[in-house]
């Protein structure tokens, strides 16, 4: 399984609660926080829902 690095680049302030919960589930709490995760279909679906707030890179 390939790995991806997800970085939170925009603040979740004034965003719907669902998007805030998605970011929390991805482990992204603070701006500029990064996390390396496996690119499973579940993770990719979560990233797709908040793609306007995060930056995604392949590792």
PDB file as gemmi writes it, atoms N, CA and C in Angstrom:
CRYST1    1.000    1.000    1.000  90.00  90.00  90.00 P 1                      
ATOM      1  N   UNK A   1       0.845  -1.178   0.000  1.00  0.00           N  
ATOM      2  CA  UNK A   1       0.000   0.000   0.000  1.00  0.00           C  
ATOM      3  C   UNK A   1       0.890   1.241   0.000  1.00  0.00           C  
ATOM      4  N   UNK A   2       0.595   2.184  -0.871  1.00  0.00           N  
ATOM      5  CA  UNK A   2       1.419   3.381  -0.908  1.00  0.00           C  
ATOM      6  C   UNK A   2       1.044   4.337   0.215  1.00  0.00           C  
ATOM      7  N   UNK A   3       1.997   5.180   0.581  1.00  0.00           N  
ATOM      8  CA  UNK A   3       1.814   6.130   1.673  1.00  0.00           C  
ATOM      9  C   UNK A   3       1.600   7.526   1.098  1.00  0.00           C  
ATOM     10  N   UNK A   4       0.825   8.327   1.809  1.00  0.00           N  
ATOM     11  CA  UNK A   4       0.645   9.725   1.455  1.00  0.00           C  
ATOM     12  C   UNK A   4       0.878  10.583   2.688  1.00  0.00           C  
ATOM     13  N   UNK A   5       1.336  11.805   2.464  1.00  0.00           N  
ATOM     14  CA  UNK A   5       1.514  12.770   3.551  1.00  0.00           C  
ATOM     15  C   UNK A   5       0.426  13.822   3.396  1.00  0.00           C  
ATOM     16  N   UNK A   6      -0.359  14.002   4.452  1.00  0.00           N  
ATOM     17  CA  UNK A   6      -1.456  14.971   4.451  1.00  0.00           C  
ATOM     18  C   UNK A   6      -1.055  16.120   5.371  1.00  0.00           C  
ATOM     19  N   UNK A   7      -1.139  17.351   4.879  1.00  0.00           N  
ATOM     20  CA  UNK A   7      -0.784  18.535   5.656  1.00  0.00           C  
ATOM     21  C   UNK A   7      -1.978  19.475   5.699  1.00  0.00           C  
ATOM     22  N   UNK A   8      -2.346  19.923   6.883  1.00  0.00           N  
ATOM     23  CA  UNK A   8      -3.432  20.885   7.039  1.00  0.00           C  
ATOM     24  C   UNK A   8      -2.889  22.276   6.737  1.00  0.00           C  
ATOM     25  N   UNK A   9      -3.396  22.920   5.684  1.00  0.00           N  
ATOM     26  CA  UNK A   9      -2.864  24.218   5.281  1.00  0.00           C  
ATOM     27  C   UNK A   9      -3.834  25.371   5.533  1.00  0.00           C  
ATOM     28  N   UNK A  10      -5.108  25.088   5.767  1.00  0.00           N  
ATOM     29  CA  UNK A  10      -6.086  26.123   6.064  1.00  0.00           C  
ATOM     30  C   UNK A  10      -6.796  25.787   7.369  1.00  0.00           C  
ATOM     31  N   UNK A  11      -7.167  26.801   8.089  1.00  0.00           N  
ATOM     32  CA  UNK A  11      -7.821  26.619   9.380  1.00  0.00           C  
ATOM     33  C   UNK A  11      -9.243  26.083   9.212  1.00  0.00           C  
ATOM     34  N   UNK A  12      -9.665  25.190  10.104  1.00  0.00           N  
ATOM     35  CA  UNK A  12     -11.036  24.680  10.041  1.00  0.00           C  
ATOM     36  C   UNK A  12     -12.063  25.598  10.722  1.00  0.00           C  
ATOM     37  N   UNK A  13     -11.644  26.792  11.129  1.00  0.00           N  
ATOM     38  CA  UNK A  13     -12.584  27.739  11.745  1.00  0.00           C  
ATOM     39  C   UNK A  13     -13.625  28.136  10.700  1.00  0.00           C  
ATOM     40  N   UNK A  14     -14.863  28.258  11.114  1.00  0.00           N  
ATOM     41  CA  UNK A  14     -15.998  28.604  10.250  1.00  0.00           C  
ATOM     42  C   UNK A  14     -16.278  27.545   9.190  1.00  0.00           C  
ATOM     43  N   UNK A  15     -15.923  26.322   9.456  1.00  0.00           N  
ATOM     44  CA  UNK A  15     -16.244  25.205   8.573  1.00  0.00           C  
ATOM     45  C   UNK A  15     -17.323  24.363   9.244  1.00  0.00           C  
ATOM     46  N   UNK A  16     -18.070  23.580   8.464  1.00  0.00           N  
ATOM     47  CA  UNK A  16     -19.089  22.716   9.066  1.00  0.00           C  
ATOM     48  C   UNK A  16     -18.475  21.717  10.055  1.00  0.00           C  
ATOM     49  N   UNK A  17     -19.246  21.333  11.035  1.00  0.00           N  
ATOM     50  CA  UNK A  17     -18.780  20.411  12.077  1.00  0.00           C  
ATOM     51  C   UNK A  17     -18.313  19.087  11.477  1.00  0.00           C  
ATOM     52  N   UNK A  18     -18.941  18.654  10.427  1.00  0.00           N  
ATOM     53  CA  UNK A  18     -18.575  17.385   9.782  1.00  0.00           C  
ATOM     54  C   UNK A  18     -17.137  17.434   9.250  1.00  0.00           C  
ATOM     55  N   UNK A  19     -16.749  18.569   8.667  1.00  0.00           N  
ATOM     56  CA  UNK A  19     -15.388  18.710   8.162  1.00  0.00           C  
ATOM     57  C   UNK A  19     -14.387  18.761   9.310  1.00  0.00           C  
ATOM     58  N   UNK A  20     -14.749  19.402  10.409  1.00  0.00           N  
ATOM     59  CA  UNK A  20     -13.871  19.444  11.582  1.00  0.00           C  
ATOM     60  C   UNK A  20     -13.650  18.038  12.132  1.00  0.00           C  
ATOM     61  N   UNK A  21     -14.710  17.237  12.164  1.00  0.00           N  
ATOM     62  CA  UNK A  21     -14.594  15.868  12.660  1.00  0.00           C  
ATOM     63  C   UNK A  21     -13.745  15.013  11.722  1.00  0.00           C  
ATOM     64  N   UNK A  22     -13.845  15.252  10.432  1.00  0.00           N  
ATOM     65  CA  UNK A  22     -13.031  14.518   9.467  1.00  0.00           C  
ATOM     66  C   UNK A  22     -11.557  14.830   9.667  1.00  0.00           C  
ATOM     67  N   UNK A  23     -11.226  16.102   9.870  1.00  0.00           N  
ATOM     68  CA  UNK A  23      -9.834  16.482  10.117  1.00  0.00           C  
ATOM     69  C   UNK A  23      -9.320  15.854  11.408  1.00  0.00           C  
ATOM     70  N   UNK A  24     -10.158  15.825  12.428  1.00  0.00           N  
ATOM     71  CA  UNK A  24      -9.761  15.216  13.697  1.00  0.00           C  
ATOM     72  C   UNK A  24      -9.510  13.715  13.516  1.00  0.00           C  
ATOM     73  N   UNK A  25     -10.351  13.059  12.720  1.00  0.00           N  
ATOM     74  CA  UNK A  25     -10.175  11.630  12.464  1.00  0.00           C  
ATOM     75  C   UNK A  25      -8.894  11.360  11.674  1.00  0.00           C  
ATOM     76  N   UNK A  26      -8.496  12.301  10.838  1.00  0.00           N  
ATOM     77  CA  UNK A  26      -7.239  12.161  10.098  1.00  0.00           C  
ATOM     78  C   UNK A  26      -6.038  12.476  10.981  1.00  0.00           C  
ATOM     79  N   UNK A  27      -6.268  13.042  12.161  1.00  0.00           N  
ATOM     80  CA  UNK A  27      -5.187  13.362  13.075  1.00  0.00           C  
ATOM     81  C   UNK A  27      -4.585  14.731  12.830  1.00  0.00           C  
ATOM     82  N   UNK A  28      -5.329  15.602  12.168  1.00  0.00           N  
ATOM     83  CA  UNK A  28      -4.849  16.945  11.864  1.00  0.00           C  
ATOM     84  C   UNK A  28      -5.593  17.949  12.726  1.00  0.00           C  
ATOM     85  N   UNK A  29      -4.927  18.424  13.779  1.00  0.00           N  
ATOM     86  CA  UNK A  29      -5.568  19.337  14.712  1.00  0.00           C  
ATOM     87  C   UNK A  29      -5.119  20.770  14.458  1.00  0.00           C  
ATOM     88  N   UNK A  30      -3.822  20.979  14.331  1.00  0.00           N  
ATOM     89  CA  UNK A  30      -3.276  22.327  14.167  1.00  0.00           C  
ATOM     90  C   UNK A  30      -2.895  22.593  12.715  1.00  0.00           C  
ATOM     91  N   UNK A  31      -2.921  23.861  12.338  1.00  0.00           N  
ATOM     92  CA  UNK A  31      -2.495  24.254  11.002  1.00  0.00           C  
ATOM     93  C   UNK A  31      -1.018  23.904  10.813  1.00  0.00           C  
ATOM     94  N   UNK A  32      -0.674  23.475   9.634  1.00  0.00           N  
ATOM     95  CA  UNK A  32       0.666  23.021   9.240  1.00  0.00           C  
ATOM     96  C   UNK A  32       1.056  21.692   9.880  1.00  0.00           C  
ATOM     97  N   UNK A  33       0.126  20.999  10.495  1.00  0.00           N  
ATOM     98  CA  UNK A  33       0.400  19.663  11.024  1.00  0.00           C  
ATOM     99  C   UNK A  33       0.392  18.669   9.861  1.00  0.00           C  
ATOM    100  N   UNK A  34       1.309  17.695   9.897  1.00  0.00           N  
ATOM    101  CA  UNK A  34       1.398  16.685   8.843  1.00  0.00           C  
ATOM    102  C   UNK A  34       1.228  15.307   9.440  1.00  0.00           C  
ATOM    103  N   UNK A  35       0.788  14.391   8.597  1.00  0.00           N  
ATOM    104  CA  UNK A  35       0.619  13.013   9.019  1.00  0.00           C  
ATOM    105  C   UNK A  35       0.818  12.112   7.828  1.00  0.00           C  
ATOM    106  N   UNK A  36       1.572  11.033   8.000  1.00  0.00           N  
ATOM    107  CA  UNK A  36       1.756  10.045   6.944  1.00  0.00           C  
ATOM    108  C   UNK A  36       0.820   8.875   7.215  1.00  0.00           C  
ATOM    109  N   UNK A  37       0.019   8.539   6.211  1.00  0.00           N  
ATOM    110  CA  UNK A  37      -0.952   7.456   6.338  1.00  0.00           C  
ATOM    111  C   UNK A  37      -0.924   6.605   5.080  1.00  0.00           C  
ATOM    112  N   UNK A  38      -1.454   5.401   5.183  1.00  0.00           N  
ATOM    113  CA  UNK A  38      -1.603   4.540   4.009  1.00  0.00           C  
ATOM    114  C   UNK A  38      -2.765   5.051   3.166  1.00  0.00           C  
ATOM    115  N   UNK A  39      -2.640   4.915   1.864  1.00  0.00           N  
ATOM    116  CA  UNK A  39      -3.656   5.421   0.937  1.00  0.00           C  
ATOM    117  C   UNK A  39      -4.753   4.386   0.735  1.00  0.00           C  
ATOM    118  N   UNK A  40      -5.549   4.142   1.759  1.00  0.00           N  
ATOM    119  CA  UNK A  40      -6.678   3.221   1.660  1.00  0.00           C  
ATOM    120  C   UNK A  40      -7.878   3.967   1.080  1.00  0.00           C  
ATOM    121  N   UNK A  41      -8.862   3.262   0.570  1.00  0.00           N  
ATOM    122  CA  UNK A  41     -10.051   3.940   0.032  1.00  0.00           C  
ATOM    123  C   UNK A  41     -10.765   4.803   1.088  1.00  0.00           C  
ATOM    124  N   UNK A  42     -10.752   4.359   2.340  1.00  0.00           N  
ATOM    125  CA  UNK A  42     -11.408   5.125   3.392  1.00  0.00           C  
ATOM    126  C   UNK A  42     -10.693   6.456   3.628  1.00  0.00           C  
ATOM    127  N   UNK A  43      -9.378   6.415   3.694  1.00  0.00           N  
ATOM    128  CA  UNK A  43      -8.590   7.637   3.905  1.00  0.00           C  
ATOM    129  C   UNK A  43      -8.734   8.573   2.715  1.00  0.00           C  
ATOM    130  N   UNK A  44      -8.673   8.039   1.501  1.00  0.00           N  
ATOM    131  CA  UNK A  44      -8.800   8.871   0.309  1.00  0.00           C  
ATOM    132  C   UNK A  44     -10.169   9.538   0.235  1.00  0.00           C  
ATOM    133  N   UNK A  45     -11.211   8.860   0.697  1.00  0.00           N  
ATOM    134  CA  UNK A  45     -12.546   9.463   0.747  1.00  0.00           C  
ATOM    135  C   UNK A  45     -12.602  10.600   1.741  1.00  0.00           C  
ATOM    136  N   UNK A  46     -11.946  10.428   2.881  1.00  0.00           N  
ATOM    137  CA  UNK A  46     -11.907  11.497   3.891  1.00  0.00           C  
ATOM    138  C   UNK A  46     -11.140  12.705   3.359  1.00  0.00           C  
ATOM    139  N   UNK A  47     -10.028  12.439   2.672  1.00  0.00           N  
ATOM    140  CA  UNK A  47      -9.221  13.524   2.103  1.00  0.00           C  
ATOM    141  C   UNK A  47     -10.024  14.263   1.036  1.00  0.00           C  
ATOM    142  N   UNK A  48     -10.794  13.543   0.249  1.00  0.00           N  
ATOM    143  CA  UNK A  48     -11.598  14.172  -0.800  1.00  0.00           C  
ATOM    144  C   UNK A  48     -12.621  15.146  -0.209  1.00  0.00           C  
ATOM    145  N   UNK A  49     -13.144  14.841   0.965  1.00  0.00           N  
ATOM    146  CA  UNK A  49     -14.140  15.710   1.598  1.00  0.00           C  
ATOM    147  C   UNK A  49     -13.544  17.010   2.129  1.00  0.00           C  
ATOM    148  N   UNK A  50     -12.255  17.014   2.442  1.00  0.00           N  
ATOM    149  CA  UNK A  50     -11.611  18.222   2.982  1.00  0.00           C  
ATOM    150  C   UNK A  50     -10.435  18.657   2.110  1.00  0.00           C  
ATOM    151  N   UNK A  51     -10.494  18.355   0.803  1.00  0.00           N  
ATOM    152  CA  UNK A  51      -9.353  18.637  -0.072  1.00  0.00           C  
ATOM    153  C   UNK A  51      -9.066  20.129  -0.200  1.00  0.00           C  
ATOM    154  N   UNK A  52     -10.018  20.992   0.119  1.00  0.00           N  
ATOM    155  CA  UNK A  52      -9.800  22.433   0.063  1.00  0.00           C  
ATOM    156  C   UNK A  52      -9.043  22.943   1.287  1.00  0.00           C  
ATOM    157  N   UNK A  53      -8.853  22.093   2.287  1.00  0.00           N  
ATOM    158  CA  UNK A  53      -8.157  22.485   3.522  1.00  0.00           C  
ATOM    159  C   UNK A  53      -6.786  21.830   3.664  1.00  0.00           C  
ATOM    160  N   UNK A  54      -6.512  20.812   2.872  1.00  0.00           N  
ATOM    161  CA  UNK A  54      -5.282  20.041   3.042  1.00  0.00           C  
ATOM    162  C   UNK A  54      -4.450  20.017   1.758  1.00  0.00           C  
ATOM    163  N   UNK A  55      -3.181  19.632   1.933  1.00  0.00           N  
ATOM    164  CA  UNK A  55      -2.261  19.392   0.817  1.00  0.00           C  
ATOM    165  C   UNK A  55      -1.843  17.934   0.914  1.00  0.00           C  
ATOM    166  N   UNK A  56      -1.859  17.229  -0.193  1.00  0.00           N  
ATOM    167  CA  UNK A  56      -1.555  15.796  -0.214  1.00  0.00           C  
ATOM    168  C   UNK A  56      -0.344  15.556  -1.112  1.00  0.00           C  
ATOM    169  N   UNK A  57       0.633  14.796  -0.587  1.00  0.00           N  
ATOM    170  CA  UNK A  57       1.831  14.426  -1.340  1.00  0.00           C  
ATOM    171  C   UNK A  57       2.055  12.934  -1.208  1.00  0.00           C  
ATOM    172  N   UNK A  58       2.576  12.324  -2.264  1.00  0.00           N  
ATOM    173  CA  UNK A  58       2.964  10.909  -2.165  1.00  0.00           C  
ATOM    174  C   UNK A  58       4.329  10.831  -1.504  1.00  0.00           C  
ATOM    175  N   UNK A  59       4.513   9.799  -0.691  1.00  0.00           N  
ATOM    176  CA  UNK A  59       5.789   9.610   0.006  1.00  0.00           C  
ATOM    177  C   UNK A  59       6.553   8.501  -0.657  1.00  0.00           C  
TER     178      UNK A  59                                                      
END                                                                             
